Amino acid sequence: MPIINLKMAKRRTIEQKRAFVKGVTDLAVAALNVEPAWVTVVIDEYDRENWATDGETHSDKFGEGFGINNTGESL
């Protein structure tokens, strides 16, 4: 039974999460030859201030609006 842990920054919509989980599940089913009911997906979400690359938090490095399009929706 595969357990897949996804880590991403917060601010994705529920529709985006549903689509992402469906795609990951479908890929696991095809690649691992398992039943969809056997695939567990866990999403861990992080504030950008708690995520860092190259010694700098993403909120500092990319700014508060990073990952958000001009309508205020998550990308």
PyRosetta script that sets phi, psi and omega in degrees:
from pyrosetta import init, pose_from_sequence

init()
pose = pose_from_sequence("MPIINLKMAKRRTIEQKRAFVKGVTDLAVAALNVEPAWVTVVIDEYDRENWATDGETHSDKFGEGFGINNTGESL")
pose.set_psi(1, 108.8)
pose.set_omega(1, 178.6)
pose.set_phi(2, -72.7)
pose.set_psi(2, 136.7)
pose.set_omega(2, 172.1)
pose.set_phi(3, -117.6)
pose.set_psi(3, 118.1)
pose.set_omega(3, -175.2)
pose.set_phi(4, -111.0)
pose.set_psi(4, 123.2)
pose.set_omega(4, -179.8)
pose.set_phi(5, -106.2)
pose.set_psi(5, 117.1)
pose.set_omega(5, 179.1)
pose.set_phi(6, -102.4)
pose.set_psi(6, 132.7)
pose.set_omega(6, 177.5)
pose.set_phi(7, -118.7)
pose.set_psi(7, 129.5)
pose.set_omega(7, -179.7)
pose.set_phi(8, -154.8)
pose.set_psi(8, 161.8)
pose.set_omega(8, 176.1)
pose.set_phi(9, -69.2)
pose.set_psi(9, 150.7)
pose.set_omega(9, 177.4)
pose.set_phi(10, -65.8)
pose.set_psi(10, 170.9)
pose.set_omega(10, 172.3)
pose.set_phi(11, 95.8)
pose.set_psi(11, 13.9)
pose.set_omega(11, 171.4)
pose.set_phi(12, -83.2)
pose.set_psi(12, 149.2)
pose.set_omega(12, 178.2)
pose.set_phi(13, -78.9)
pose.set_psi(13, 161.9)
pose.set_omega(13, 177.4)
pose.set_phi(14, -62.2)
pose.set_psi(14, -33.7)
pose.set_omega(14, 177.7)
pose.set_phi(15, -64.1)
pose.set_psi(15, -41.7)
pose.set_omega(15, 178.0)
pose.set_phi(16, -64.6)
pose.set_psi(16, -41.8)
pose.set_omega(16, 179.4)
pose.set_phi(17, -64.4)
pose.set_psi(17, -42.6)
pose.set_omega(17, 178.7)
pose.set_phi(18, -60.2)
pose.set_psi(18, -45.7)
pose.set_omega(18, -179.7)
pose.set_phi(19, -64.5)
pose.set_psi(19, -41.1)
pose.set_omega(19, -179.1)
pose.set_phi(20, -65.9)
pose.set_psi(20, -46.1)
pose.set_omega(20, 179.4)
pose.set_phi(21, -62.9)
pose.set_psi(21, -40.3)
pose.set_omega(21, 178.1)
pose.set_phi(22, -62.3)
pose.set_psi(22, -45.4)
pose.set_omega(22, 179.8)
pose.set_phi(23, -63.9)
pose.set_psi(23, -43.3)
pose.set_omega(23, 178.7)
pose.set_phi(24, -64.3)
pose.set_psi(24, -42.8)
pose.set_omega(24, 178.6)
pose.set_phi(25, -62.6)
pose.set_psi(25, -46.0)
pose.set_omega(25, 179.5)
pose.set_phi(26, -60.3)
pose.set_psi(26, -40.3)
pose.set_omega(26, 178.9)
pose.set_phi(27, -65.7)
pose.set_psi(27, -43.5)
pose.set_omega(27, 178.8)
pose.set_phi(28, -62.3)
pose.set_psi(28, -42.1)
pose.set_omega(28, 178.7)
pose.set_phi(29, -59.6)
pose.set_psi(29, -46.9)
pose.set_omega(29, -178.1)
pose.set_phi(30, -69.5)
pose.set_psi(30, -43.8)
pose.set_omega(30, -174.9)
pose.set_phi(31, -76.1)
pose.set_psi(31, -33.8)
pose.set_omega(31, -173.9)
pose.set_phi(32, -104.7)
pose.set_psi(32, -4.1)
pose.set_omega(32, 180.0)
pose.set_phi(33, 54.7)
pose.set_psi(33, 53.5)
pose.set_omega(33, 178.3)
pose.set_phi(34, -123.7)
pose.set_psi(34, 165.8)
pose.set_omega(34, 177.2)
pose.set_phi(35, -78.1)
pose.set_psi(35, 145.0)
pose.set_omega(35, 177.7)
pose.set_phi(36, -54.9)
pose.set_psi(36, -35.0)
pose.set_omega(36, -179.3)
pose.set_phi(37, -66.1)
pose.set_psi(37, -16.6)
pose.set_omega(37, 179.9)
pose.set_phi(38, -86.5)
pose.set_psi(38, -11.7)
pose.set_omega(38, -174.9)
pose.set_phi(39, -92.7)
pose.set_psi(39, 123.2)
pose.set_omega(39, 175.7)
pose.set_phi(40, -111.2)
pose.set_psi(40, 132.3)
pose.set_omega(40, 178.4)
pose.set_phi(41, -122.4)
pose.set_psi(41, 129.4)
pose.set_omega(41, 177.8)
pose.set_phi(42, -119.3)
pose.set_psi(42, 130.0)
pose.set_omega(42, 178.0)
pose.set_phi(43, -106.8)
pose.set_psi(43, 121.5)
pose.set_omega(43, 171.7)
pose.set_phi(44, -103.4)
pose.set_psi(44, 125.0)
pose.set_omega(44, -179.6)
pose.set_phi(45, -111.3)
pose.set_psi(45, 142.3)
pose.set_omega(45, -176.8)
pose.set_phi(46, -127.8)
pose.set_psi(46, 141.2)
pose.set_omega(46, 169.2)
pose.set_phi(47, -67.4)
pose.set_psi(47, 148.1)
pose.set_omega(47, -178.8)
pose.set_phi(48, -63.7)
pose.set_psi(48, -22.4)
pose.set_omega(48, 177.3)
pose.set_phi(49, -75.1)
pose.set_psi(49, -14.2)
pose.set_omega(49, 179.1)
pose.set_phi(50, -105.8)
pose.set_psi(50, 16.2)
pose.set_omega(50, -178.6)
pose.set_phi(51, -131.1)
pose.set_psi(51, 127.9)
pose.set_omega(51, -176.3)
pose.set_phi(52, -133.8)
pose.set_psi(52, 149.2)
pose.set_omega(52, 174.2)
pose.set_phi(53, -136.7)
pose.set_psi(53, 135.0)
pose.set_omega(53, 176.5)
pose.set_phi(54, 59.0)
pose.set_psi(54, 35.5)
pose.set_omega(54, 175.8)
pose.set_phi(55, 77.1)
pose.set_psi(55, 15.5)
pose.set_omega(55, -178.0)
pose.set_phi(56, -138.7)
pose.set_psi(56, 133.7)
pose.set_omega(56, 179.0)
pose.set_phi(57, -64.0)
pose.set_psi(57, 151.9)
pose.set_omega(57, 179.8)
pose.set_phi(58, -66.9)
pose.set_psi(58, -30.4)
pose.set_omega(58, 177.4)
pose.set_phi(59, -65.7)
pose.set_psi(59, -36.1)
pose.set_omega(59, 176.3)
pose.set_phi(60, -77.7)
pose.set_psi(60, -42.8)
pose.set_omega(60, -174.3)
pose.set_phi(61, -69.3)
pose.set_psi(61, -43.1)
pose.set_omega(61, -172.9)
pose.set_phi(62, -110.7)
pose.set_psi(62, -13.9)
pose.set_omega(62, -179.0)
pose.set_phi(63, 90.7)
pose.set_psi(63, 162.9)
pose.set_omega(63, -174.6)
pose.set_phi(64, -64.0)
pose.set_psi(64, -32.6)
pose.set_omega(64, -176.0)
pose.set_phi(65, -87.5)
pose.set_psi(65, 0.9)
pose.set_omega(65, -177.9)
pose.set_phi(66, -59.5)
pose.set_psi(66, 132.5)
pose.set_omega(66, -179.9)
pose.set_phi(67, 87.3)
pose.set_psi(67, 3.1)
pose.set_omega(67, 179.7)
pose.set_phi(68, -117.3)
pose.set_psi(68, 131.0)
pose.set_omega(68, 179.1)
pose.set_phi(69, -80.8)
pose.set_psi(69, 178.6)
pose.set_omega(69, -172.1)
pose.set_phi(70, -69.3)
pose.set_psi(70, -4.5)
pose.set_omega(70, 176.2)
pose.set_phi(71, -97.9)
pose.set_psi(71, 0.5)
pose.set_omega(71, -179.4)
pose.set_phi(72, 87.1)
pose.set_psi(72, 1.4)
pose.set_omega(72, 179.2)
pose.set_phi(73, -89.7)
pose.set_psi(73, 152.5)
pose.set_omega(73, 176.5)
pose.set_phi(74, -66.6)
pose.set_psi(74, 147.3)
pose.set_omega(74, 173.2)
pose.set_phi(75, -87.5)
pose.dump_pdb("model.pdb")
